[in-house]
């Protein structure tokens, strides 16, 4: 049985079995302090009790959404999913990390309850205003430098921005070799209707935008990987609930399905220690905070799910943000910090342990939007490299009184 009672009730009548701790629980309200303090995330623990012995089964950091109730509902649903997945894994109780049960802080005062109430209203209003009046666009930039040098000091790079004007929307940049030598930039282009992938010659950044994947529905995140001497494009196409590979310089150009059954977001493939690994999140479950890992002996498959998927729950560093890179013999992974705002920053994670049953990474560097030195930029969420170039994107926002009309037209027009 999964015990969903808050700390006070669990302490008053302890029961053996699984239980959930959602942030700072007070007065029967989960994530009470996080709500009052307008926190961007909530730390959650799925524990198990046997007598007086408490152990940690899973722990994660979830994004705090626009509404308290919906945030708690999503956390409970994810914990139930954790439990379902872990029931099939034979892990001994004594192998789990000990969990110290915190003392109850006591019921909140009347003033604290009022603060909780008004904090919820303020959060809903903030999200509503941003949704109705904030116009967002993305632009991409490139720099002729190595990725490790850029990560070490982003301010030292001379960034060349690619968009022709403020109306062009470009995001998710990846660098790939050009057919005649040199490099080209693959990125998402959005015309207000359907995102697609375009190819841009880096020697003519304001020139032609050539459609690369046409007629395939919404397509973004054009990740590229070298497989057996061929360049594979494995973009995000989450509506297909599959990951497809397009061979860009081989004989076969029709897409080949390599992984099915998941609405994969930002699928990123890397070869590491004799296996191929695919990192992504799921559009249908924890898109910004639940990392899922798959492994195979070859990218064509078959792919196998990691034993502890989702392998990591962290709104501040789970979702992929570009291709892997190596430095001093270690493997590093760019990730997105989605706390508070999508594309808040890029966090570089060092892979410390990666096997079909284990995963551990450590955040070592953060690339904030302020380091881009671009006026009006409020976010950054993709960092890639290749052919001697580094590519990234940035989010820009402005207030627009026309956006509510566009929203109404799109819904009822």
C-alpha positions in Angstrom: 0.0 0.0 0.0 1.2 3.5 -0.8 0.7 5.8 2.2 -0.2 9.3 1.0 -0.7 10.8 4.5 1.3 13.8 5.5 4.0 13.7 8.1 1.8 14.4 11.2 -0.5 11.6 10.4 2.3 9.1 9.6 4.0 9.9 12.9 0.7 9.5 14.9 -0.1 6.1 13.3 2.9 4.6 11.5 2.3 1.7 9.1 4.7 -0.6 7.3 4.9 -0.1 3.6 5.6 2.7 1.1 5.1 6.4 1.8 5.7 9.7 0.0 7.2 12.9 1.4 6.3 15.9 -0.8 8.5 18.9 0.2 7.8 20.6 3.5 4.5 19.2 4.8 2.5 21.3 7.3 -1.0 21.3 8.5 -2.0 18.4 6.2 -0.7 20.3 3.2 2.2 19.0 1.1 4.8 21.4 -0.3 3.5 24.1 2.1 6.8 26.0 2.6 7.7 25.7 -1.1 4.3 27.4 -2.0 4.7 30.2 0.5 8.3 30.9 -0.6 7.4 30.8 -4.3 9.9 28.0 -4.9 10.6 26.7 -8.4 10.8 23.1 -7.4 9.8 20.5 -4.8 12.0 17.8 -3.4 10.1 14.5 -3.2 11.1 11.2 -1.5 9.4 7.8 -2.0 10.3 5.8 1.1 9.5 2.4 2.7 9.0 1.6 6.3 9.6 -1.7 8.2 8.9 -1.2 11.9 11.1 1.7 12.9 13.5 1.3 10.0 13.0 3.8 7.1 14.7 3.6 3.7 14.7 5.7 0.5 13.5 3.9 -2.6 13.5 7.0 -5.0 14.0 10.7 -4.7 13.7 13.6 -7.1 13.2 17.3 -7.7 10.0 18.2 -9.5 9.2 21.5 -11.1 6.5 23.5 -9.3 3.8 24.2 -11.9 1.2 26.9 -12.1 -1.1 25.3 -9.6 -0.4 23.6 -6.3 -3.0 20.9 -6.7 -1.9 19.9 -10.2 1.7 19.8 -9.0 0.9 17.5 -6.2 -1.3 15.3 -8.4 1.6 14.9 -10.9 4.0 14.0 -8.1 1.7 11.4 -6.7 1.2 9.9 -10.1 5.0 9.7 -10.7 5.5 8.1 -7.3 2.9 5.5 -8.1 4.8 4.9 -11.4 8.1 4.6 -9.5 6.5 2.0 -7.2 5.1 0.0 -10.2 8.5 -0.1 -11.9 10.4 -1.0 -8.7 8.1 -3.9 -7.9 9.7 -5.7 -10.8 13.2 -5.1 -9.5 14.5 -7.4 -6.8 16.2 -4.9 -4.4 16.8 -6.0 -0.8 15.5 -3.7 1.9 18.9 -3.4 3.5 20.5 -2.2 0.3 18.4 0.9 0.3 19.8 4.2 1.7 18.6 5.0 5.2 16.0 7.7 5.5 15.7 10.0 8.5 12.2 11.0 9.3 12.0 14.8 10.0 10.2 16.1 13.0 6.9 17.7 12.2 7.1 21.5 12.2 3.6 21.9 13.6 0.5 23.3 12.1 0.8 26.7 10.3 -0.6 29.8 11.9 -3.5 31.8 10.5 -1.1 34.3 9.0 0.9 31.5 7.3 -2.3 30.0 5.9 -3.2 33.4 4.4 0.3 33.6 2.9 -0.2 30.1 1.4 -3.5 31.1 -0.1 -2.2 34.4 -1.6 1.0 32.7 -2.9 -1.1 30.3 -4.9 -3.2 33.1 -6.4 0.0 35.1 -7.3 1.5 32.0 -9.0 -1.6 31.4 -11.1 -1.8 35.0 -12.1 1.9 35.1 -13.1 1.6 32.1 -15.3 -1.7 33.4 -16.8 -0.2 36.8 -17.6 2.8 35.2 -19.2 0.7 32.8 -21.3 -1.6 35.6 -22.5 0.8 38.5 -23.1 4.3 37.2 -23.4 5.5 36.7 -27.0 8.5 34.4 -27.1 10.9 33.7 -29.9 14.2 31.8 -30.2 17.4 32.6 -32.1 20.6 30.5 -32.5 24.2 31.5 -32.4 27.5 29.8 -33.4 31.1 30.3 -32.3 34.3 29.0 -33.8 35.8 27.3 -30.7 35.9 24.0 -28.9 33.0 23.0 -26.6 35.2 22.5 -23.5 36.7 26.0 -23.9 33.3 27.5 -24.3 31.9 25.7 -21.3 34.9 26.9 -19.3 34.3 30.6 -20.2 31.2 31.3 -22.3 31.8 35.1 -22.1 35.0 34.7 -24.0 33.3 33.3 -27.2 32.4 35.6 -30.1 28.9 34.6 -30.9 27.5 35.0 -34.4 23.6 35.2 -34.4 21.8 33.5 -37.3 18.3 34.8 -37.5 17.7 37.3 -40.3 15.4 39.5 -38.2 13.3 39.5 -35.1 10.5 37.6 -36.8 12.5 34.5 -37.6 12.2 31.6 -35.0 15.2 29.3 -34.9 16.0 26.9 -32.0 17.7 23.5 -31.2 20.9 24.0 -33.2 23.2 21.1 -34.1 26.4 21.2 -36.2 26.9 18.7 -39.0 29.4 18.3 -41.8 28.4 19.8 -45.1 28.5 17.7 -48.3 31.2 19.7 -50.0 33.3 20.2 -46.9 32.9 22.7 -44.1 29.9 22.7 -41.7 26.2 23.3 -41.8 23.8 24.1 -39.1 20.7 22.0 -38.5 18.0 23.6 -36.4 14.3 23.9 -35.7 12.4 26.6 -37.7 8.9 27.6 -36.7 6.6 29.6 -38.8 3.8 29.8 -36.3 2.1 26.6 -37.5 4.4 23.5 -37.6 8.0 23.2 -36.4 10.4 21.6 -38.9 14.1 21.1 -39.5 16.2 23.3 -41.8 19.8 23.2 -42.9 21.8 26.4 -43.0 25.2 26.9 -44.6 27.5 28.3 -41.9 29.4 30.3 -44.6 26.2 32.0 -45.5 24.3 32.2 -42.2 21.6 34.6 -43.5 21.2 32.7 -46.8 18.8 29.9 -47.8 17.0 27.8 -45.2 16.7 24.4 -46.8 14.0 22.1 -45.4 15.6 18.9 -44.4 12.6 16.9 -43.0 9.4 17.8 -44.8 6.0 16.4 -44.5 6.8 14.4 -41.3 4.6 16.4 -38.9 6.1 18.5 -36.0 9.8 17.9 -35.9 12.5 19.5 -33.8 15.8 18.9 -32.0 17.8 17.6 -35.0 20.4 15.6 -33.1 23.0 14.0 -35.4 25.3 11.0 -34.6 27.9 9.1 -36.7 27.0 5.5 -37.0 29.3 3.2 -39.0 30.5 6.1 -41.1 27.0 7.3 -41.8 25.4 10.5 -40.4 22.2 9.7 -38.7 19.6 12.4 -37.9 17.4 11.4 -34.9 15.0 14.3 -34.4 12.2 14.7 -31.9 8.9 13.6 -33.3 7.0 12.9 -30.1 3.6 12.7 -31.8 4.7 9.6 -33.6 5.5 8.0 -30.2 8.7 6.7 -31.7 12.3 7.7 -32.4 13.2 7.6 -36.1 16.6 7.8 -37.8 17.2 9.5 -41.2 20.5 8.6 -42.9 21.8 11.9 -44.3 24.8 10.7 -46.3 24.0 7.1 -46.9 21.9 5.4 -49.6 18.7 5.2 -47.5 17.0 8.4 -46.8 13.6 7.1 -45.7 13.2 7.2 -41.9 13.8 4.0 -40.0 12.0 3.5 -36.6 14.6 2.5 -34.0 12.6 2.9 -30.8 8.8 2.7 -30.4 6.3 3.1 -27.6 7.5 6.4 -26.1 6.7 10.1 -27.0 10.5 10.8 -26.8 11.5 14.4 -26.3 15.0 15.6 -27.1 16.4 12.1 -27.9 20.2 12.1 -27.7 22.4 9.2 -28.6 26.0 8.5 -27.6 28.4 5.5 -27.7 30.0 4.8 -24.4 31.8 1.7 -23.0 30.8 -0.8 -25.8 27.1 0.2 -25.8 24.9 2.8 -27.4 22.8 4.9 -25.1 19.7 7.0 -25.8 18.7 9.7 -23.3 15.4 11.5 -23.5 12.3 12.5 -21.6 8.7 11.5 -22.2 6.2 14.1 -23.4 3.4 12.2 -21.7 5.1 11.9 -18.3 7.5 14.4 -16.7 8.7 16.1 -19.9 10.9 18.6 -18.1 12.1 16.5 -15.1 12.0 12.7 -15.7 15.1 11.3 -17.5 14.7 8.1 -19.4 17.6 6.0 -20.6 17.8 3.2 -23.2 20.7 1.1 -24.3 21.5 -1.1 -27.3 24.5 -2.8 -28.9 23.7 -0.9 -32.2 21.6 2.2 -32.8 19.3 0.2 -35.1 18.2 -1.7 -32.0 16.8 -3.5 -30.3 16.8 -0.9 -27.4 16.3 -1.9 -23.8 15.0 0.4 -21.0 17.3 1.2 -18.1 16.4 -0.9 -15.1 15.4 2.2 -13.0 13.6 4.4 -15.6 13.0 7.2 -15.0 16.7 7.1 -14.1 16.6 10.6 -12.7 13.9 13.1 -11.6 15.3 16.6 -11.5 13.7 19.7 -13.0 17.1 21.4 -12.7 19.1 18.9 -14.8 17.4 15.9 -16.3 16.1 16.9 -19.8 18.8 16.7 -22.5 20.1 19.9 -24.0 22.5 18.9 -26.7 25.1 16.2 -27.7 27.5 14.7 -25.3 31.2 15.6 -25.2 34.4 14.3 -23.7 37.0 16.2 -21.7 40.1 14.7 -20.1 38.7 11.2 -20.6 35.3 11.9 -18.9 31.9 12.0 -20.6 29.7 15.1 -20.1 26.1 15.8 -20.8 24.4 19.2 -21.4 21.0 19.3 -19.6 18.2 21.8 -19.2 17.4 23.7 -16.0 13.6 24.0 -16.3 12.9 25.3 -12.8 10.5 28.3 -12.9 10.8 28.8 -16.7 11.5 26.5 -19.6 15.0 27.1 -20.8 16.2 28.9 -17.7 19.8 27.7 -18.1 22.0 24.8 -19.3 23.7 22.6 -16.6 26.7 20.5 -17.6 26.6 17.0 -16.0 29.6 14.7 -15.6 28.7 11.1 -16.1 30.1 9.1 -13.2 28.4 5.8 -13.6 26.4 4.4 -16.5 25.4 0.7 -16.8 22.1 -0.9 -17.7 21.1 -1.0 -14.0 23.0 2.0 -12.6 23.3 5.7 -13.4 25.0 8.6 -11.6 25.9 12.1 -12.8 27.2 15.2 -11.1 26.5 18.8 -12.1 29.8 20.6 -12.7 29.0 23.8 -14.6 26.0 26.1 -15.3 25.7 28.3 -18.4 23.4 31.2 -17.5 21.7 33.4 -20.0 23.6 36.4 -18.7 26.9 34.9 -20.1 25.6 35.2 -23.7 25.8 39.0 -23.4 22.7 39.4 -25.7 20.2 42.1 -24.9 16.7 40.8 -24.2 17.7 37.2 -23.8 15.8 35.4 -21.0 16.7 31.7 -21.5 19.0 29.2 -23.1 18.3 25.5 -23.6 20.5 23.8 -26.2 24.3 23.5 -26.5 25.9 21.4 -29.3 29.2 21.1 -31.0 30.9 19.7 -34.1 33.3 20.5 -37.0 35.1 23.0 -34.8 32.0 25.0 -34.0 29.8 25.4 -30.9 26.1 26.2 -31.4 23.5 27.3 -28.9 20.1 29.0 -28.8 18.6 31.8 -26.7 15.0 32.7 -25.8 13.7 36.3 -26.1 10.4 37.7 -24.8 8.4 40.8 -25.2 5.0 41.9 -24.1 2.4 41.9 -26.8 -1.3 43.1 -26.7 -1.9 41.2 -30.0 -1.2 37.8 -28.5 -4.6 37.4 -26.7 -6.3 38.0 -30.1 -4.1 35.4 -31.7 -4.9 32.9 -29.0 -8.6 33.5 -29.4 -8.4 33.3 -33.2 -6.5 30.1 -33.0 -9.0 28.5 -30.6 -12.2 29.7 -32.1 -11.2 30.9 -35.6 
